Amino acid sequence: MKLIPTNIDTTILVRDNAGVLLNFRQYMPVLLRNEGMIYREKETLRLQRFTTTAIDSLNKDDYAISRWDRWAAIRGSHSKSPDEILKNLAAICATADSVIVYKSARTMYLRKNGKNLFQFRISLGRNPRGNKISDGDSRTPQGVYYLDNKTDRDDKYYKSFWISYPNQADRTLALKRGVKPGVGVMIHGTPSQRDSSTDWTNGCIALINTDMDTLFKYVMPGTLIDIRK
């Protein structure tokens, strides 16, 4: 416990994979013995214990938010030193707990406990006004979603962070209208030739690449994103 960085908030509460609420001093010994890892699921920090039951559950849950982060942590659990574990925990404690987008202002905020950590200028789809209705309409959706896997790319878009569009409400509305809701909406980087462009995507949210680096550092898969008018 003497190795714990001073910038870690020792009042942090998490739930273990059985849903039991744990305080800092209850889950730290688990982490330091390499028996578990911390990840974010939606808006909640959770402790994943490396038990046979937990790993079996992970194997069966192909669509779990944060699944890949959990897998990576489980695979590397035996090679992590206490110092590495504490550094990872410190990084998690510094991450944003929500992302807010104001389409009309072309602005994105990373927030933690209701306070803005960062503010970014964004570009939207080529048809920016209104909610996304169907595949190919070049609109950026509006509503509350979650950020899924983040990916380093080897193409012009640099990096990307997937948005959980369409949700069930989006699919139901599209079905009623007799259209496809569309897929593949994400936050991604900006090609150099688009650095000074506005509203050029197919419906995604674009950041300049340096802002994408900040987003990757301070936002974890499973974080809420609220896209407003």
DRENGU-171095 format. One line per 8 residues: number of its first residue (from 1); for each residue z, y, x of N, C-alpha, C. Coordinates in steps of 0.001 Angstrom, whole numbers, plus 524288, in hexadecimal, padded with zeros to 5 digits. Layout:
REM residues N
NUM) Z,Y,X,Z,Y,X,Z,Y,X  ...;
END
This chain:
REM residues 229
1) 80000,7FB4A,8033A,80000,80000,80000,80000,804EE,80361  801B0,80480,80843,801B8,80913,80BB6,7FC32,80AEC,80CFD  7F85F,80773,80C53,7F2F4,808D3,80D85,7F049,80BE2,80930  7F2E8,80C77,804B0,7F06D,80EFB,8003D,7EF22,814AB,80185  7EA33,81644,80103,7E8CA,81BBF,80218,7EBDB,81F7E,7FEA7  7ED3A,823F8,800CD,7F06D,827BA,7FDEC,7ED98,82A1A,7F94B  7E845,829DF,7F939,7E568,82C47,7F4EC,7E4C1,828AF,7F03D  7E6F4,82404,7F065,7E6AC,82084,7EBE4,7EAF7,821EB,7E807;
9) 7E981,8225E,7E328,7ED3C,82388,7DEFD,7F038,81E8B,7DD9E  7F521,81E46,7DF2C,7F82A,81977,7DE65,7F9F0,818BC,7D8BC  7F8A3,81C5F,7D552,7F9F7,81BB1,7CFCB,7F58F,8190B,7CCC6  7F151,817C8,7CF65,7ECC6,8158B,7CCB6,7EE36,81071,7CA07  7EC4E,80FC1,7C543,7ED13,80AEF,7C24F,7E7DB,80824,7C1AA  7E7ED,80306,7C202,7E344,7FFE0,7C116,7E4C0,7FB65,7BD72  7E0C3,7F8DF,7BB4A,7E197,7F40C,7B84B,7DF40,7EF8B,7BB5D  7E1FF,7EB1B,7BB6F,7DFB5,7E6A9,7BE1B,7DBB5,7E41A,7BA84;
17) 7D922,7DFEE,7BC60,7D4F0,7DD9F,7B951,7D6E2,7DABB,7B47F  7DC07,7DA6D,7B3C6,7DE3B,7D868,7AEED,7DFD9,7DCC8,7AB43  7DEF0,7E1AF,7ACE9,7E036,7E629,7A99F,7E5C0,7E82E,7AA3C  7E8B5,7E602,7ADF7,7EE1E,7E79D,7AEC4,7EE41,7ECAA,7B1F8  7F136,7F08D,7B01C,7F19A,7F591,7B2CE,7F529,7F50A,7B78F  7F330,7F6BC,7BC1C,7F61D,7F653,7C0FD,7F6A2,7FBB2,7C371  7FB14,7FCA8,7C600,7FB95,80192,7C8DB,7FA1B,800B1,7CE93  7F9F1,804F5,7D176,7F7FC,804D4,7D6CB,7FAA9,800AA,7DA1C;
25) 7FFD1,80083,7D9FD,802A6,7FCFA,7DD78,8024A,7F749,7DBC0  80079,7F658,7D6F5,7FF99,7F0F6,7D54E,7FA63,7EEDD,7D73A  7F65A,7F233,7D733,7F142,7F018,7D8C1,7F01E,7F094,7DE91  7F2E8,7F413,7E166,7F1E4,7F49D,7E6FE,7F2D1,7EF8F,7EA0D  7F716,7ECAA,7E92B,7F7CD,7E7CA,7EC14,7F35E,7E3E3,7EB2C  7F131,7E3E7,7E669,7ECCF,7E06D,7E545,7E81D,7E1D9,7E8AD  7E6EB,7E6E0,7E8F9,7E288,7E89B,7EC22,7E35D,7E768,7F1E9  7E822,7E85D,7F3D3,7E936,7E7B4,7F964,7E938,7E1FB,7FB08;
33) 7E9E9,7DE6D,7F755,7E983,7D8DD,7F888,7E400,7D6D4,7F77F  7E048,7DA62,7F682,7DADE,7D8E5,7F565,7DA79,7D53D,7F0B7  7DDD0,7D623,7ECD3,7DDBC,7D2EA,7E824,7DAFF,7D59C,7E38E  7D91C,7DA65,7E47C,7D699,7DD29,7E02C,7D3FA,7E21D,7E214  7D125,7E4BD,7DE7B,7CE7D,7E99D,7DFB9,7CEBA,7ED2B,7DAF9  7CE16,7F24B,7DBFC,7CE16,7F628,7D7D0,7C875,7F7C1,7D6A0  7C71E,7F809,7D1A5,7C1F8,7F9F6,7D016,7C2A6,7FD17,7CB0C  7BE8A,80009,7C99B,7BEC3,80317,7C4CF,7BB7E,80076,7C097;
41) 7BDCE,7FF9D,7BC15,7BAF8,7FD88,7B796,7BB40,8019E,7B345  7B6CC,80402,7B21F,7B694,8086A,7AE82,7BA41,80CA1,7B087  7BE58,80E06,7ADA7,7C1C1,8124A,7AF63,7C6E8,8105B,7B1B2  7C759,80B3E,7B298,7CC52,808FC,7B434,7CBF3,80684,7B994  7CFC2,80787,7BCF3,7D02C,804B6,7C1DE,7D290,7FF60,7C0D2  7D044,7FB47,7C328,7D234,7F5FC,7C256,7D307,7F336,7C783  7D6C4,7EFA9,7C783,7D7C5,7EC4A,7CBF8,7D557,7E6F9,7CACC  7D183,7E561,7CDE0,7CF20,7E035,7CD52,7D1CD,7DC7A,7D118;
49) 7D4A6,7D8C3,7CF11,7D72C,7D4DC,7D266,7D33C,7D0A4,7D3CC  7D362,7CED6,7D89F,7CFBC,7CAE2,7DA6D,7D1D5,7C576,7D90D  7D1C5,7C441,7D416,7D380,7BF1E,7D241,7CEBC,7BC01,7D082  7CF6A,7B6DE,7D02B,7CB22,7B381,7CE5D,7C963,7B508,7C8EB  7CD2E,7B625,7C582,7CBE4,7B7AE,7C029,7C8C5,7BCBC,7C002  7CA66,7C096,7C31C,7C7B7,7C59C,7C336,7C228,7C511,7C53B  7C166,7C1ED,7C94E,7BC2A,7C13B,7CB84,7B8B6,7BE2F,7C7BD  7BADF,7BA46,7C511,7B7E4,7B774,7C116,7B624,7BB1F,7BCC7;
57) 7B9A7,7BE99,7BB28,7B85B,7C267,7B719,7B402,7C5FA,7B8F2  7B440,7C7A2,7BDC3,7B045,7CB10,7BFFA,7AAFB,7C848,7C021  7AB03,7C341,7C173,7A635,7C032,7C195,7A37C,7C00F,7BC49  7A69B,7BFD9,7B824,7A475,7BF47,7B2E1,7A2EF,7C473,7B068  7A4E8,7C8CE,7B288,7A41E,7CDF0,7B013,79FC1,7D0D3,7B2E7  79AE4,7CFC3,7B14C,79662,7D202,7B403,795B3,7D7D7,7B320  79842,7DA0B,7AF21,79758,7DF7A,7ADC7,79C37,7E2D8,7AE60  7A005,7E109,7B165,7A4E7,7E3F6,7B1FB,7A3F5,7E900,7B504;
65) 7A615,7ED56,7B2F9,7A5FB,7F232,7B5F0,7A8FA,7F154,7BB0B  7A6DA,7F364,7BF40,7A91D,7F2E0,7C481,7A8AC,7ED58,7C6B1  7A57B,7EA00,7C43A,7A53E,7E494,7C5FB,7A3D5,7E42A,7CBBB  79FF4,7E71C,7CD7D,79E2D,7E676,7D2E0,7A231,7E872,7D6C5  7A4E0,7ECA8,7D580,7A910,7EE78,7D8F1,7AD66,7EA6D,7D951  7AE8E,7E7FC,7D4EC,7B2A3,7E3F8,7D4EB,7B0E5,7DF47,7D82F  7ABEC,7DDBA,7D78A,7A9EA,7D95B,7DA93,7AA31,7DA84,7E06C  7A877,7DF2D,7E1E2,7A876,7E096,7E76F,7ADF4,7E070,7E9AE;
73) 7B1B9,7E24E,7E6AC,7B723,7E25B,7E881,7B948,7DCD6,7E909  7B7F8,7D97A,7E54A,7B9E0,7D416,7E583,7B780,7D136,7EA28  7B26F,7D1E7,7EB09,7AFD8,7CF36,7EF67,7B216,7D0EB,7F4A7  7B385,7D5FC,7F511,7B571,7D7E9,7FA0D,7BB52,7D83C,7FA6F  7BE14,7D5CE,7F6BF,7C3BC,7D69A,7F65F,7C6AE,7D49E,7FB27  7C4C3,7D06A,7FD95,7C7BB,7CE15,801E5,7C6EB,7D0EE,8070D  7C31E,7D484,80747,7C1F7,7D726,80C35,7C41D,7DCBC,80C62  7C684,7DE87,80832,7C859,7E3E9,80808,7CDD4,7E478,80A4B;
81) 7CE72,7E827,80DC3,7D38A,7E948,81007,7D691,7ECCB,80C4C  7DBCC,7ED22,80CE4,7DED1,7F0C6,809A3,7DCCB,7F65D,80A0D  7DB15,7F7EF,80EB0,7D91A,7FD3C,80F5B,7D428,7FE1B,80C1E  7D0A9,7FA30,80C0E,7CBE0,7FA97,808F3,7CD27,7FADA,80325  7D0E4,7F7AB,8017C,7D26D,7F7A7,7FBFC,7D488,7FCF9,7FA61  7D7D2,7FF3E,7FDB2,7DA24,8044F,7FC78,7D60C,808A3,7FC63  7D249,8086B,7FFF4,7CE1A,80C49,7FFFB,7CAE5,80BE4,7FAF1  7C9C6,80714,7F946,7C6D5,8065F,7F46C,7C9E5,80860,7EFC2;
89) 7CEFD,8075D,7EFC7,7D242,8092E,7EB79,7D281,80F21,7EB60  7D2EB,81181,7EFF5,7D307,8172F,7F038,7CDFC,81980,7EE13  7C98C,816F9,7EF46,7C487,818D8,7ED4E,7C448,8186F,7E763  7C64C,81423,7E538,7C654,8136F,7DF90,7C9AF,81795,7DCF0  7CE1D,818C7,7DF43,7D1A8,81C9E,7DCEF,7CF56,82218,7DD09  7CB84,82307,7E067,7C90E,8282C,7E0C3,7C440,828AC,7DD47  7C2A2,82465,7DABC,7BDC8,82483,7D7BC,7BE65,8275B,7D293  7B9F6,82927,7D08C,7B9D4,82BAF,7CB6E,7BADB,827AA,7C72D;
97) 7BD40,82962,7C2D7,7BE0E,825CF,7BE75,7BA26,826B1,7BA0C  7B6D6,82AB5,7BA80,7B2B8,82B97,7B6A3,7AE7B,82F0C,7B8EF  7A9DB,82E9D,7B6A8,7A56A,831F0,7B803,7A39D,8348C,7B2FF  7A344,839B7,7B306,7A1A7,83CAB,7AE6F,79C83,83F66,7AFA2  798BF,83EDA,7AC21,7939E,8414B,7ACC7,792A5,844FB,7A843  79130,849C9,7A979,78F82,84D91,7A587,789A4,84E63,7A650  78693,84C0C,7A2CF,780E7,84C45,7A373,77ED7,851DC,7A342  780AF,854EF,79F7D,77E98,85A33,79ED0,77FA6,85DA8,7A38B;
105) 783FE,85C9A,7A63F,78559,85FA6,7AAEC,78354,85D17,7AFE9  780F6,85869,7AF78,77F08,85578,7B3F7,7835A,854DC,7B807  787EC,8533A,7B62C,78C7F,852F3,7B996,78F61,84DCB,7B8D4  79134,84B95,7BD1A,79479,846DE,7BD0D,799A1,84815,7BFBC  79DF3,84630,7BD69,7A318,846C4,7BFBC,7A56F,84163,7C0CE  7A7D7,840B7,7C553,7AB25,83C31,7C661,7B0BD,83DF2,7C580  7B395,83B1B,7C22A,7B8D0,83CC7,7C0B6,7BCE3,83896,7C1C8  7C19A,83A72,7C2C5,7C61C,836F7,7C34F,7CABE,83995,7C0AF;
113) 7CD39,836D4,7BD17,7D1B6,838E9,7BA32,7D07B,83E2D,7B7B0  7CBAD,83EB8,7B5B1,7CA25,84370,7B2EE,7C894,847FA,7B663  7C8B1,84747,7BB8E,7C748,84B7B,7BF29,7C220,84A32,7C1DA  7BEF9,84E39,7C2C2,7B9E8,84D7F,7C54D,7BA9A,84CA7,7CB27  7B85D,84859,7CD16,7B844,84758,7D2B2,7B353,8499A,7D52C  7AEE3,848D7,7D275,7A9DC,84AA0,7D46F,7A675,84C62,7CFE3  7A2D1,84FE4,7D121,79EFF,851C0,7CD55,79997,85156,7CFCD  795DF,84EF1,7CCEF,7909E,84E34,7CEF6,78C95,85083,7CB3D;
121) 78862,8527A,7CD76,783C7,853F0,7CA74,78073,84F12,7C99A  77E52,84E59,7C4E7,77B60,8499C,7C3A9,775FE,84AF1,7C181  7728C,8471A,7C1B0,76D91,84742,7BEE7,76D94,842E1,7BAE1  76AC3,843B9,7B68A,76AA8,84002,7B231,76525,83DDE,7B175  76469,83B36,7AD06,75F42,83942,7ABA3,75B8A,83DB6,7AA5D  75684,83C75,7AA64,75281,84072,7A976,752CA,842C6,7A3F2  7555F,84003,7A06A,7560D,841D8,79B05,75BF4,84255,79A23  75E68,8466A,79C3C,76424,84678,79CC9,76739,84765,797CB;
129) 764F2,849E8,793E1,767F6,84B43,78F36,7688D,8469D,78B8A  76D46,84619,78977,76E47,841F6,785AB,76FC0,83CD0,7882A  771AB,83946,784E0,77369,8342B,786A8,76EC8,83086,78770  76F74,82CA7,78ACE,76B5C,828CA,78B92,76AB7,825A2,78691  765D1,824EF,784ED,764A8,82223,78014,76210,81CE6,7812F  75E65,81CE1,784D2,75B6B,81818,785B4,7598C,817B9,78B4F  757CD,81324,78CB0,7558A,8122B,791CD,750D5,815C1,792A3  750A1,81843,79731,74C28,81B76,79880,74C48,82102,79684;
137) 7509A,822AF,79404,750B4,8280A,791F5,75267,82C19,79606  753B2,82A55,79AC5,75525,82DD1,79F24,759DC,83134,79DE7  75D42,82F5F,79A69,76219,8322A,79946,766AB,82F82,79C04  76A7C,832A9,79D8A,76F58,830AD,79FBB,7732A,82FC1,79B42  77581,82B1D,79AE8,778FF,82A04,79679,77DD6,82D76,79670  7803E,82DDD,791DD,7852E,830A0,79120,78925,82CD2,78EE5  78DFE,82D4E,7909E,79212,829DC,78EB4,795A5,82824,79310  79937,824A2,791BE,79D05,822A7,79585,79B50,81D3E,79752;
145) 79ABA,81CA7,79C66,7990D,817BA,79EBC,79C86,8168A,7A372  79B1C,81276,7A647,79DDA,81134,7AB1C,799E1,8109B,7AF7B  79B81,811CF,7B435,7982D,8111E,7B8BD,798C6,80B93,7BAC0  79466,808EF,7BB59,7946D,80386,7BD12,7937C,80340,7C2F8  79069,7FF83,7C4B0,78FB2,7FEBE,7CA55,78D0E,80360,7CCF0  78ED3,80496,7D1A8,78C31,80890,7D4C4,78934,805E1,7D92C  7849F,80813,7DA66,78100,8055E,7DDD5,77EB2,8090D,7E1E5  77ED0,80772,7E6CF,77BC8,80A16,7EAE0,7762D,8082E,7EA6E;
153) 77279,80BCB,7EA70,76D04,80A67,7E999,769D6,80B45,7EE8E  7654D,808BA,7EEC4,761B9,80989,7F328,75CB9,80C3A,7F14F  75D3A,80F32,7ED00,758B5,81201,7EAF8,759E9,817DB,7EAB3  756A6,81AC5,7E80F,75715,82076,7E7FE,75BD8,8227B,7E512  75E74,81F1C,7E1F9,762DF,820E9,7DED9,7681A,82080,7E1AE  7682C,81E95,7E678,76CA6,81EC9,7EA06,77118,81B24,7E876  773EE,81C85,7E44E,77831,81955,7E244,77823,819BA,7DC54  77AA3,815F9,7D9B9,77AE6,8164E,7D404,77FFB,81407,7D203;
161) 781A2,81604,7CD91,78666,81458,7CADF,784D6,81365,7C52E  78510,80E97,7C378,78326,80D2A,7BE48,786E8,80EEC,7B9FF  784A9,810B9,7B5B0,7879B,81266,7B110,78716,80E2E,7ACE5  78B47,80D1F,7AA0F,78B63,808BF,7A658,78877,809E4,7A141  78425,80CB8,7A1A0,780A5,80D8A,79D33,77C96,80927,79D2C  77B4D,806E2,7989D,77D3D,80833,79362,78236,80531,79214  785B8,807BC,78F2B,78A3E,804F2,78D1D,788D2,802BB,787BB  78C91,8005F,7851F,78B5F,7FDD8,78026,78985,801C1,77C16;
169) 78BDA,8066C,77C01,78A35,80A6A,77842,78493,80C18,77943  78319,80C9B,77E3D,77DB9,80E00,77F95,779E4,809CA,77DCD  77B4B,804E7,77E9F,777D5,80099,77D15,77745,8004C,7772F  77BA4,80119,7746E,77B75,800ED,76EAF,7780E,8054C,76C85  7789C,80A05,76EA3,77588,80E76,76CD5,76FC0,80D9B,76DF5  76E89,80B8F,77284,7690E,80A8A,773D4,766BD,8066D,77037  769D3,80272,76EE8,76801,7FE58,76B5E,766B3,8009A,76605  76A02,80411,7640E,7690F,80689,75F00,7640E,809C5,75F13;
177) 762E1,80C10,7638D,75E3B,80F56,76401,75960,80C35,7655E  75A14,80746,76681,755A4,803FD,767DA,75374,80508,76D43  756DB,806C9,770DC,75526,807F6,77630,7589F,80512,77A10  756F9,80500,77EF3,75A31,802E9,78325,75D80,80750,78568  76284,8065B,78688,765E7,80A95,78872,764B4,80C43,78E08  76234,808DC,79102,76146,80A01,7968D,765BB,8080B,799EA  764A8,8073E,79ED2,7688E,80544,7A28C,767D9,8081A,7A7C3  76B53,806F1,7AB6D,76AAB,808DF,7B0BD,76C1D,80E8D,7B181;
185) 76FB8,81090,7AE45,77176,815F9,7AEF2,775AA,81615,7B330  7752B,819B6,7B6CC,778C3,819D8,7BB36,77940,81F5D,7BD5D  77CEE,82006,7C0D7,77D39,824A1,7C434,77AB5,8230B,7C956  77710,8261A,7CB43,77499,824AD,7D032,7738C,82982,7D385  771E3,8288B,7D858,770BD,82CBB,7DBF8,76B8D,82F5B,7DAE1  76A07,832D9,7DE62,76570,83622,7DD8F,761B1,835BF,7E22C  75CB5,8346E,7E12F,758D6,83489,7E566,7583D,83A0D,7E798  756DB,83A76,7EC7E,75691,83F97,7EF06,752CF,84347,7EC3C;
193) 74E96,8412F,7EA0E,74AD3,84493,7E774,74CDA,8469A,7E239  75152,8448C,7E063,75390,84639,7DB6E,75872,84992,7DC23  759B7,84B01,7E0E8,75E92,84DDB,7E1F7,75F14,852DE,7DECC  75AC7,85578,7DDC6,75AFD,85A63,7DAD9,75928,859C8,7D535  75865,854EE,7D36F,75680,853F8,7CE19,75B0D,853B0,7CA45  759DF,8547F,7C54A,75DBF,8540F,7C117,75B95,85092,7BCC6  75EBF,84CFD,7BAEF,75D60,849A6,7B675,75835,846D0,7B757  7584C,84322,7BAF2,7538D,8405E,7BC83,75400,83A72,7BBDF;
201) 75893,83874,7BA56,75953,832CA,7BA2B,75736,83077,7B516  75779,82B48,7B4B8,755E8,8288D,7AFEB,75A62,82827,7ABFF  75E9D,82ADB,7AD07,76335,82AA7,7A9A5,76843,829E4,7ACAA  767B5,828FB,7B1BE,76C4E,82866,7B513,76E92,82DBE,7B673  7731E,82DA8,7B8F9,77596,83258,7BB14,774C6,83244,7C0FC  77298,83677,7C31F,77182,836AF,7C8BB,77524,83A8E,7CB71  77726,838F6,7CFF0,77A37,83C4F,7D366,77762,83CC6,7D89E  7783E,8410B,7DB6B,7764B,84131,7E0C0,77939,83D0D,7E3E7;
209) 776EB,83B42,7E810,778F6,836A8,7EAC7,77E66,8376F,7ED1D  77F95,83C28,7EEF0,784D6,83D0D,7F106,788F5,83CA5,7ECB6  78795,83E49,7E7F3,78B32,83DB8,7E38D,78BB1,83801,7E1EA  7877F,834FF,7E278,787D5,82F5C,7E16F,78BA9,82CCD,7E52B  78BC0,82E88,7EA13,78F83,82C61,7EDD6,79517,82D62,7EC01  79611,83211,7EA13,79B4D,83366,7E824,79C9C,83028,7E353  798DA,82F8F,7DFCD,799AE,82C60,7DB22,79B27,826CD,7DCA5  79865,8248F,7E06C,7997E,81F38,7E21A,79EF6,81EC3,7E477;
217) 7A0A8,822D0,7E717,7A5B8,822A2,7E9B1,7AA3C,8230C,7E5D4  7A99B,8263A,7E1BA,7AE02,82773,7DE56,7ADBA,82504,7D8E2  7A9B8,821EE,7D7C9,7A947,81F74,7D2A8,7A879,8199E,7D350  7AB6E,81699,7D042,7AB1C,810EF,7D088,7A856,80EC9,7CBBE  7A5DD,80A29,7CC2F,7A3B6,807A1,7C789,7A7EF,806E7,7C362  7A676,807C5,7BE83,7AA2D,80767,7BA36,7AC47,80CA2,7B876  7AAF7,810D4,7BB4E,7ACDE,8160C,7B9EC,7AA06,81818,7B51B  7ACE5,81AA3,7B1A4,7AAA3,81CF7,7ACE9,7A712,82179,7AE46;
225) 7A297,821D6,7AB8D,79F30,82665,7ABF7,79E1B,82867,7A679  79F46,82D4E,7A598,79E94,82FDA,7A08B,79A0E,833BC,7A10D  795B4,83281,79E98,79105,835D0,79EEF,790B9,8391B,799F4  7913F,83E27,79A81,79182,841B7,79609,78C96,84518,795C8  78BE4,847C8,79158,78754,84B10,7908C,78710,84F5B,794AB;
END
